[in-house]
Amino acid sequence: MSEPPVLPTATYAVTGASGHLGRLAVDALLRRGVPARNVFALVRHPDKAGDLADLGVGVREADYDRPETLDTALEGIERLLLVSSPTVGNRLEQHTGVLRAADAADVGFVVYTSVLHADETELVLAPEHAATEDALQGSGLPFAVARNGWYTENYTGRLDEYLARGEIVGASGDGRVSAATRADYAEAAVSLLTGDIADQQGYWELGGPAFSMADLAATITDVTGTRVTYRDLPSAEFTDTLRAAGADEDTARFVTALEESTAKGELETDSPALENLLGRAPTSLADAIRAARL
């Protein structure tokens, strides 16, 4: 009996590949066994991406704010991970530029990193993501949307501050957050990107086991041996606290709005999709805190 034909390996591209999530996605593609020659890292400054080139992947210029770079960047790409832009306020225009170029390049599948419950939440960050999802739906491109919950790093990145103060101050009440590590979200996105397109299309609500800020404080205490508590404030008082700490008015109101969304449960999901895509349990909060202490 003759051997089955060897199918050509798809070509993959990751936008924002020098950023936190994008870089982790490139690493996840390589770990999954995709040949480096079939992986393309799309970055704003290729001359600053030597570490990516050293992996053997292709490095291409792709600047969200310079649409003329996008057509060339997506030439020959079959599957694209569109990592959402970090520029709040300009995301929709930037993302639609990528989608236009993807359509022109006949990209066969797009995975977009959105936000949890993008189509129904009042989260202040959601409108640009929801509008991008609408643009993706209207593009005619086959797609999957990874609606990511909060990053655990949003909290572990402030671990030294929490330990020094002995408390976490917020206005989220008993609201819980289904956070997960960037590495877990990157791995899940790559699972979508490399899987059977017919099975992966659609919207995926992604998040880890939910915890409240009191739970976070208790876990930090257990892991580090240093007592940390959670102090909950009324929203107005929390905003005043942020102003007193040096935050400008817009930032203070923005952060307070995020706390209020947490209190309303808008950052929580009971979806098992993240664990299903990973094929394992997401990284626990305790393990993420341990890793941050190394």
VOLUM-496900 format. One record per residue: residue in three letters; z, y, x of N, C-alpha, C in turn. Coordinates in steps of 0.02 Angstrom, whole numbers, plus 32768, in hexadecimal, padded with zeros to 4 digits. Example, Ala and Ser with C-alpha at 12.3 -4.5 7.8 and 13.67 -1.06 7.14 Angstrom:
! VOLUM-496900
ALA81867EE4829481867F1F826781867F5B8294SER81627F90828281657FCB82AC818A80028285
***
This chain:
! VOLUM-496900
MET80007FC4802B8000800080008000803E802DSER7FD5806E801C7FD080AA8045800D80D7803AGLU801A8100806D8052812F8069804181668036PRO8072817F8011806481B77FE4805181F5800BPRO802882207FEF8013825C8014804F82888022VAL804C82AA805B808082D9806E8070831D804FLEU809B83358023808E83748002809E83AE8031PRO807883E4802E8086841D805980C9843C8047THR80EE84528079812E8473806D812284BA8056ALA814784D0802481408513800A81548547803ETHR813A85838036815085BA8060818285E48038TYR81B985F6805881F08619803881FB865D8058ALA820C868E8030822086CF804A826186E5802AVAL82888709805082C88724803982C9876F8047THR82D08797801382D687DF801E831D87F08035GLY8324882A80558366883E806D8384880B809BALA835A87EB80C4837087B180EB83A087C28124SER83A78802813483D888148167841B882A8148GLY841E88298105845D883880E3848987FB80DCHIS84C3880480C084F487CE80BC84D887928097LEU84C2879C805984AC8764802F846987498047GLY843A8775805883F98760806E83FB873680ADARG8424874A80DC84298724811B844586DE810DLEU847786DB80E38494869A80D18460866E80AEALA8434868C808684008666806483CD864A8097VAL83BB867180C9838F865780FE83AF861B8120ASP83EE86218130841285E98150841385AC8122ALA841D85B880E18420858080B183DC855D80ABLEU83A6858380AD8363856580AC8359853780E8LEU836D854E812383658526815F839184E8815CARG83CE84EE814483F984B4813E83DE8481810CARG83BA849A80DB839D846D80A88361844780C4GLY834B8459810083158434811F82D18455811BVAL82CF84928101828F84B680FF827D84C98147PRO824284B8815F822F84CB81A48232851681AEALA824A852B81E78251857381F4820F859781EDARG81D8857681FE8197859681F9818285A581B1ASN81A48587818181968592813B81C685C3811AVAL81F285E18142822486108128821486558144PHE821286868117820386CB812B823C86F98116ALA8257871C8146828D874B813B826F87908132LEU827887AE80F8825D87EF80E98294882480F3VAL82888852812182BC88818136829E88C7813CARG82C988F9813982B2893E8141829F894E8189HIS82C5893181B882BB894181FF82B189028228PRO827488E9822E826988AB8254828188AE829CASP828188EB82BA829688F082FF82E288E58307LYS830688E682CF834E88D982D18360889382B9ALA832D886982B0833788278295832787F082C7GLY833687FE8306832887CD833A834D878B8330ASP8389878E831483AE87508308838B872482D5LEU8369874382A68343871C8275830586FD8296ALA82E3872482BF82A8870A82E382BC86D08310ASP82F786D5832E830F86A0835B8318865E8336LEU8320866082F58326862282CE82E3860082C4GLY82AD862482D5826A860982CC8249861C828BVAL826C86448262824F865A822382228695822EGLY81F586A181FF81CB86DC820381F1871981EBVAL81EA874F820F820B878E81FC81D587C081E9ARG81DA87D981AC81A98808819281CA88478178GLU81AA887F818281C488BE816881BB88C0811CALA81EF88D080F981EC88D780B08221890A809CASP820C89468090823A897D807E8233898B8034TYR82698983800E826789907FC6824D89D67FB7ASP825A8A057FE382468A4B7FD682028A5C7FF1ARG81E08A2A800F819C8A358028817089FC800CPRO81588A057FCF813389CF7FAD80F889B57FD5GLU80DC89DF800080A289CA802780B289918057THR80F389888067810689508094810C890E806FLEU810F8910802C812088D4800780E588A47FFFASP80A988C07FF7806E88947FEE80648867802BTHR806788858066805E885E80A38097882D80ACALA80D48842809B810E881780A5810A87D7807BLEU80E987DB804280E887A2801480A887798018GLU807D878A8045803F8763804D804F871A805EGLY803386EC8038803C86A58047807F86888031ILE80A986B0801180EB86977FFB80E486747FB8GLU810386397FB3810086137F75814086197F4CARG817986217F6D81B886277F4A81E086607F69LEU81FB868B7F3E821C86C87F55826286CD7F3ALEU829286D97F6682D686EB7F5182DC87377F55LEU82E087567F1B82E7879F7F17833187AF7F13VAL834E87C17F4C839487D47F4F8399881C7F37SER83C288297F0683C5886B7EE983D688A07F1CSER83B988DA7F1383C389127F41840C892A7F3DPRO842889417F75846C895C7F73846E89A57F5CTHR843489C37F5084308A0A7F4084378A157EF5VAL84748A1F7EDF84818A2A7E98845E8A6B7E82GLY843A8A677E4B84168AA17E3183CC8A9D7E3DASN83B68A797E71836F8A737E8083568A2B7E7BARG838189FE7E64837089B87E66833289A67E3DLEU832D89BF7E0082F689AB7DD582B389BC7DF5GLU82AB89F97E0D826C8A0C7E2D825E89E17E6AGLN829189D37E91828889AA7ECD827489637EBBHIS829789477E8A828989017E77824588F97E57THR823189297E2D81F089247E0D81B889297E41GLY81C4894D7E778193894F7EAD8189890B7ECCVAL81C088E77ED581BC88A47EF1819788767EC0LEU81A7887B7E808187884F7E4F813C885D7E4AARG8129889C7E4F80E288AC7E4F80BF888B7E8AALA80DD88907EC580C088727F0080BF88267EFBALA80F488097EDE80F787C17ED580C087A87EA7ASP80B387CE7E72807D87BC7E44803A87C07E67ALA803087F67E8D7FF087FE7EB17FE587C87EE5ALA801C87AE7F018017877A7F35801687347F18ASP8017872F7ED6801886ED7EB4805486C27EC9VAL808E86E37ED180CB86BD7EDD80D886907EA1GLY80EB86517EAF80F086217E798133861C7E57PHE8167863A7E7581AA86337E5881D686687E78VAL81FD868A7E4E822C86BF7E65827286AE7E4DVAL82A286B17E7B82E986AD7E69830786F17E76TYR8326870E7E43834487517E498390874C7E44THR83B387707E6F83FD87707E6D841587AA7E42SER842C879A7E07844287CB7DD6848E87CB7DD4VAL84AA87DF7D9B84F287E37D93850787BD7D54LEU854387A47D54855D877C7D1E8554879F7CDAHIS853B87797CA9853387917C64850A87D17C60ALA84D687D77C8A84B188167C90849688307C4EASP848588037C20846588187BE28496882C7BABGLU84D788267BB8850788357B82854588597B99THR8551885D7BDA858E887C7BF2858A88C87BF1GLU85C488E87BF085C889317BF785D789457C3FLEU85D689157C6C85E389237CB385B4895A7CCBVAL85D1898A7CEE85AB89C57D03857089B47D2FLEU8572897C7D52853B89687D7E850389437D5AALA850F89307D1C84E189037CFA849E89217CE4PRO8499895F7CCE845A89777CB2841E896E7CE0GLU8424897D7D2083EB89767D4E83D8892D7D56HIS840989017D5683FA88B97D5A83D788A17D1BALA83F188B67CE183D288A27CA2838A88BB7C9DALA837F88F97CB5833B89147CB3830D88EE7CE3THR832888D97D1C82FF88B17D4A82EF886D7D2BGLU832088507D09831388117CE782DB88197CB3ASP82DB88517C8F82A6885E7C5E826388657C81ALA826388887CBB822488907CE0820B884C7CF9LEU823988227D0E822787E07D26820987B77CECGLN822987BB7CB2821087987C7781CA87B07C66GLY81BE87F07C6C817D880D7C5B814788047C8FSER815B87EE7CCB812C87E87D0280FC87AD7CFBGLY8112877B7CD680EA873E7CD280F7870D7D0ALEU812087207D3A813186F47D72816486BF7D5CPRO815C86817D70819286507D6481D186677D89PHE820B86627D698247867E7D898286865A7D74ALA82B886637D9D82FD86517D8D8329868D7D9FVAL835C86997D76838B86CF7D8483CF86B27D94ALA83E786C17DCF842A86AC7DE4845986E67DD4ARG847D86E07D9C84AB87157D8884EE870A7DACASN84F487297DE5852E871D7E10856B87447DF7GLY85A587227DF985E487437DED85F8876B7E2BTRP863587817E2C865087AA7E63865387807EA3TYR864C87A27EDB865687817F1C86A0877B7F2BTHR86B687417F4286FB873A7F5A8708876B7F92GLU86D5877A7FBA86DD87A97FF286F187EF7FDBASN86E588007F9C86FD88407F83874988467F8ATYR876A880D7F8A87B3880A7F9187C987F67FD7THR87AA87C27FF287BF87AD803587AF87E2806AGLY877D880B805C876D8841808A87A48877808DARG87D18876805C880888A6805A884B88848068LEU88478848808388848820808C88B7884380B8ASP88A1886180EF88D08883811C88F388BC80F8GLU88CE88DE80CE88EC891580A7892088FB8077TYR891088C58054894088A88025898088928048LEU89778873808289B1885A80A889DC889480C2ALA89BA88C980D889DF890280F38A07892680BDARG89E8892B80828A09894E804A8A3B89228025GLY8A2E88E180288A5888B380028A4888B17FB9GLU8A1188D07FA589FE88D17F5F89B388DE7F56ILE899B88C97F1D895888DA7F06896189077ECAVAL894089407ECA894689707E94890589717E6CGLY8909896C7E2B88CD896C7E0288DB897F7DBAALA88A889767D9188AF89867D49888B89507D20SER888D89127D39886888DC7D19889388B17CECGLY88D388C17CE688FF889B7CBB88FF88517CCCASP88F888277C9888F587DF7CA288AE87C67CA6GLY887E87F37CAB883887DF7CAF882B87B37CECARG87FE87847CE487F087557D1987A9875D7D33VAL87A0874B7D72876087537D948748870F7DACSER870B86FD7D9986ED86BE7DB086C786CB7DF1ALA86EC86D77E2586CD86E97E6586BB86AA7E8DALA868C86B37EBB867A867E7EEA8663869F7F2BTHR866086797F60864D86967FA0860286A57FA2ARG85EE86D37FCC85A686E17FD5858186A37FEAALA85A0867B8015857F863F802D8570860F7FF4ASP859E86097FC5859285DD7F8B855A85F87F5FTYR855A863A7F53852486577F2B84E1864F7F4EALA84E086597F9084A186517FB68488860A7FB1GLU84B585DA7FB984A185947FB4848785837F6FALA84A7859E7F3B849085927EF7844B85B07EEBALA843F85EC7F0583FD860B7EFE83C785E17F20VAL83D785C67F5A83A7859C7F7E839C855B7F59SER83D085417F3983C785057F10839585127ED8LEU839A854D7EB8836985607E85832485687EA4LEU832185897EDC82E2859A7EFC82BA855D7F11THR82DD852A7F2882BB84EF7F4482B484B67F13GLY82D084BD7ED882CF84867EA7828E84837E80ASP828C84567E4F825384507E238250848E7DF6ILE821984B27DFA821484F17DD6821E84E97D8BALA820484B47D6F820A84A97D27825384A27D13ASP827C84857D3F82C3847B7D2F82ED84B87D3DGLN82D784E27D6C830285197D8382F8855A7D5EGLN82C185617D3A82B385A17D1982E985B17CE5GLY82F685F27CDE832686097CAD835E86317CCCTYR839586357CA983CD86607CBC840A86357CCATRP842886407D04846086187D1C849D86457D26GLU84D186397CFE8510865F7D05853A863C7D3BLEU8546865F7D71856686407DAC85A986617DBBGLY85DB86387DC6861D86507DDA864A86167DEBGLY867D86247E1386AD85F17E2586E885F07DF5PRO871B85C87E04875785C57DDA8776860B7DD2ALA8785861D7D95879C86617D8787E5866C7D9DPHE87F486A87DB2883886BB7DC4884587047DB1SER888387127DA2889887577D9588AE87777DD6MET88BB87B77DD488D387D97E11891A87C17E22ALA894187AF7DF0898287917DFE897A874E7E21ASP894987277E0B893A86E77E2C892486F37E74LEU88FB87267E7E88E487377EC1891F87477EEEALA894D87707ED6898887837EFD89B287467F0DALA89BB87197EDC89E386DD7EE789C286AF7F1ATHR898086AA7F18895D867E7F478960869A7F8DILE895986DC7F94896086FB7FD689A686ED7FF1THR89D886F37FC68A1D86E67FDB8A24869E7FF3ASP8A09866E7FCD8A0F86277FDF89EC86188021VAL89B18634802A89888624806589A3864580A4THR89B98684809E89CC86AA80DA8A1786A980E8GLY8A3F869A80B58A87869E80BE8AA386E480B9THR8A77871580AD8A8C875A80A38A8A876A8059ARG8AC18784803E8AC487907FF58A9887CB7FE2VAL8A6B87BD7FB38A3F87F07F968A4687EB7F4ATHR8A4C88247F298A5288257EE08A18884F7EC3TYR8A0F88497E8289DC88727E6089FF88A67E35ARG89EB88E57E3D8A06891B7E1489CF89377DE8ASP89D8892E7DA789A589437D7789B589897D5DLEU898289B47D5B898A89F87D44895E8A067D08PRO89718A367CDE89428A4E7CAB89048A6B7CCESER88CC8A697CAD888E8A7E7CCD88918AC57CE8ALA88AC8AF47CC188AE8B397CD788D98B417D15GLU89118B1D7D16893D8B217D51891C8B017D8EPHE88F78ACB7D8288D38AAB7DB9889E8ADA7DD6THR887B8AFE7DAA88498B2E7DC2886A8B657DEBASP88A48B7D7DD588C88BB07DFC88DD8B947E40THR88F08B557E4289048B367E8288C98B357EB2LEU888E8B257E9888528B247EC288418B6A7EDCARG88478B9B7EB1883B8BE07EC7886C8BF47EFEALA88AB8BE37EF488DE8BF57F2488D28BD37F68ALA88B08B997F6688A18B747FA488628B8E7FC5GLY88418BC07FA688078BDF7FC687C48BCF7FA6ALA87C38BA87F7187848B997F50876A8BD67F2AASP87288BE07F2C870C8C177F05870C8C037EBBGLU86FC8C337E9187028C287E4986D68BEE7E30ASP86978BEE7E4786698BBA7E3086818B757E45THR86978B6F7E8386AF8B2F7E9C86ED8B187E76ALA871B8B467E6B87598B357E4787498B1B7E01ARG871C8B3B7DDF870A8B267D9B86E38AE47D9CPHE86BA8ADB7DCE86938A9E7DD486C18A627DE0VAL86EF8A687E0E871D8A317E1D874A8A237DE1THR875F8A577DBE87888A4D7D8287608A287D4CALA87218A387D4586F78A167D1486F189CC7D24LEU86EE89BB7D6486EC89747D78872D89517D65GLU876589737D6F87A589577D5C87A9894B7D11GLU878F897B7CEB879089757CA28764893A7C8BSER872C89307CAD870188F77C9D872488B57CABTHR874988B47CE2877088787CF287A3886A7CBCALA87C6889F7CA687F988977C7187DB887B7C31LYS879C888C7C23877B88767BE6875B88317BEDGLY876188137C29874687D07C3386FC87CD7C43GLU86E088057C56869888077C62868387EA7CA6LEU86B487DA7CD086A587BB7D1186BA87727D12GLU86C287557CD886D7870F7CD386A286E57CB0THR869A86A77CC7866E86777CA6868B86317CADASP867F86087C7A869485C37C7F865785957C8BSER861F85B37C9E85E3858C7CAB85ED85607CE9PRO85D785217CE585DB84F47D1F859E84F97D4CALA8572852A7D408532852C7D62853885307DAELEU856885577DC7856E855D7E10857F851A7E2FGLU85B084F77E1385C384B67E2E858884857E29ASN856384897DF3852A845C7DEA84F484687E1ELEU84E784A77E2C84B384B87E5D84C984A67EA4LEU850A84AE7EB18524849E7EF4852A84537EFEGLY8535842E7EC8854383E77ECE858883DA7EE9ARG85B5840B7EE285FA84067EFA8621843E7ED9ALA8663843C7EE2868B84737EC8868084B17EF2PRO867E84EC7ED4867A852A7EFB86B685317F29THR86AE85577F5E86E585657F8C872085827F66SER875B85667F708796857E7F4C87AC85C27F66LEU87D185E57F3B87EC86267F508819861D7F8CALA884385EA7F8C887185DF7FC5884A85D38005ASP881485AB800287ED859E803E87C985DC8056ALA87B38605802787928644803B87C38673805EILE8801867480458834869E80668844868280ABARG8849864180B18855862280F3881E86348124ALA87E0862F810D87A7863E813887A88687814FALA87BE86B4812287C086FB813387F6870A8166ARG882686DE816E885D86E8819E884C86CE81E3LEU881486A881E88803868C822987EA86C0825A
***
